[in-house]
Amino acid sequence: MSVPVSHNSPVPSTTAELGALFRLGWPMIATQLFVMTTGFLDTAMAGNYGSTDLAGVAMAGNLMWPFFMLTTGITMALTPIVAQLRGSRSIHAAGERIRQGLWVVIPSSVIMITILWNSRLVFEASGIDPAVTR
C-alpha cells in the first residue's frame, strides 16, 4: 500500500501542509466546539435554576452521550469503507456495506431511544435522588 516517492517532486512547505490540514479538519474542529458549547450552555442555563436541575442535566448527559457516541462511531467507521468502495467503482459492494451498517445502527438506535425514553427508571434503579429525575 505504500506509494513510491519520486526524488524529483518538490517537498511541500510546512505552511502549505498546515493549510491543507486546516481545510480538511475545520469541519471537525467546528463540530467539536459546537458540541462543547451545547454542554456549556446546558450547564449555564440549568445552573440558574438550582443544583437539583443542574444534577438532572448532568445525569441526562451522562446517560445520553455514550449511546450517541456508539451510533455515531458506527456510522463514522462506515464512511471510509463506503468511500473506498465508491472510489474503486464497486457501487454494489458499497451499497451492501451501507445496508449492513443500517442493520447495526437501526436496532442500536431503537435500544438507545428506549433506554433514554425510560431514563427515569434507569436513574431510579441506580439510586439517584427522585428529585433529580423529575
N, C-alpha and C positions, 0 to 999 in steps of 0.2 A: 504494500500500500504506500510505500514511500515514493516520492517523486524525485527524479534526479535533478540536481541543481546545476544550472549552467553557470560556469565561472565567468561568462561574458555578461550576464544580466546585472543591471545596477542594483545595489543594495538600497532599499528604501530608507529614508531618513526616519529618525525617531519621531519627529513631528508628524510626518505622513502616516506612520503606523498608529500613533496615538489618535490622530484624526479619524482614521478608518475604524479603529476600535470604538471611539465615541459614537460614530454614526451607526455602528451596529448595536451598541449597548445602551444608547439613550432611552429606548422604549422600556427596557428592563429597569433602568435606574428610576425613570419616572413612575413606573408601576409600583416599585418598592416604596418610593416616597409617598405615593398616594395611599398605599395600604397603611403605612406607619402614621400618616396624618389622620386617617379614619380612626385608628385606635386612640390617638391623642385626643381627637375631638370627642369621641365617645366618653373617654375618661373625664375630660374637662366639663362636658355637659352633665354627666351623672354626678360628678363631684359637687356641683352646685345644689343638688337635691339633698344629698346626705350620704353617710357612709354605707348604709344598707343598700341604697341604689347603686352606689359605686361597686360594692361587692357583687351585686347581681350582674352588672355589666361585665365585670372581670370573670365571673364564673361562666357566663354565656359565651364569652370569647374563648375561654379555655376549653370549652366543650366543642365549639364550632370549628376552630381553626385546624385541629388535627384531621377532621373529616374533610374539610375543604382542601387541605394540602394533599391528602391522599388522592382525591379525584383529580385535582389539578396536576399532580405528579404523573398520574397515569396518562392523561392527555398530553402532557409535555413530553413524555417518553415516546409517544406515538408520532409526534410531529417529525423528528428527523428520519424515522423509519419510512414514513409515507413520502417525505421529500426525496429521499434516496431512490425509492422505487419509481416515483414520478420522473425523476431525473434520468433514470435508465429506461424510461418509457415502458415500464411494467405497470400499466394502469390497472390491469385486472388484479395483480398482487397488491397494489396499493389499496384498492377497494376492499380486498379481503382483510387487510390489516385494520382498516377503519372499522369494518364490521366486527372484528374480534375485539377491538378496543371498546366498541359500544356494548358488546356482551359483558364486558367487565365494568364499565363506567355506569351503565344504567342500573343494574342491581345494587352497586355500591351507593349510588345516589339515592335510591329508594330506601335503603337501610339508613343512610345518613339522615334523610328527611324524617324518617320515622323516629329515630332517636332524638333529633332536635325538636320535633313536634312534641314529644313526650319528655322534654328535658326536666320538667318539674319532678317527674317520677325518678329520673336519674339522680337529680340533686338530693331529693329526699332520701333515696336509698343510700346515698353517700354520707348522710348525716348532716347535710347543710341546713342551716337555720331556715325554717319555713318563711320567715320574713324576707329573706334574700331571694327566695324562689318565686315570690309574687310577681 
